[in-house]
Amino acid sequence: MARWVKKWKVEGNSGTEYTVSVSDNGAWGCSCPRWKFKREMCHHILSKKADLHWNDDDPGMLIQLKVQLIDRYLKQGKSQDWIENHLIPKGEEANGNDHHKQE
């Protein structure tokens, strides 16, 4: 049986904190209702993959994902500062640090 080997805390749209995890066999999961009850890909997992520059999918997917997430957040009325803090953390390109908390 697979076990979760990495976990990160990710803030949801409403400010709720969810746990995104990856298992020892490479499967991803999230504690949000969409993944927990429907086993559907959620934006928390997609955002984390983009943050980590994970390319187990189409290599162009990460750029498209960030554009889609930015567009979604703008439509939800999120501020530019909020978007930058959640998707484009300051210094990420310079130091390669992951801005979400890792357990």
C-alpha positions, 0 to 999 in steps of 0.5 A: 500500500502506498504511503504519503512521503511528502506533505505541504500546507496550501491555502485554499480560496476561502483561506482554509488550509489544506494538505497536499501530499505525494505518495511513494508511488508518485500519486497525489492527494489533497485534503480538500472536499473535491479530491477527498470525496470525488477523487478529482484533480483540484487546483491545490494539487495543480498549484503545488505541482506548478510551484515545484516545477513538477513535469510528470505531465505535458511540459507546457502544462505548468505555464498554462496552469499558472495562467489559468489559476491567475485568471481564475483568481482575478475573476474571484476578485483576488488582489494582485498581492494575494496572487503574487504571494500564492503563485509567484512568491518573491525570490522564488526564481532567485533562490528556488525556495518553496514558499509553502510550508512543508511538514 
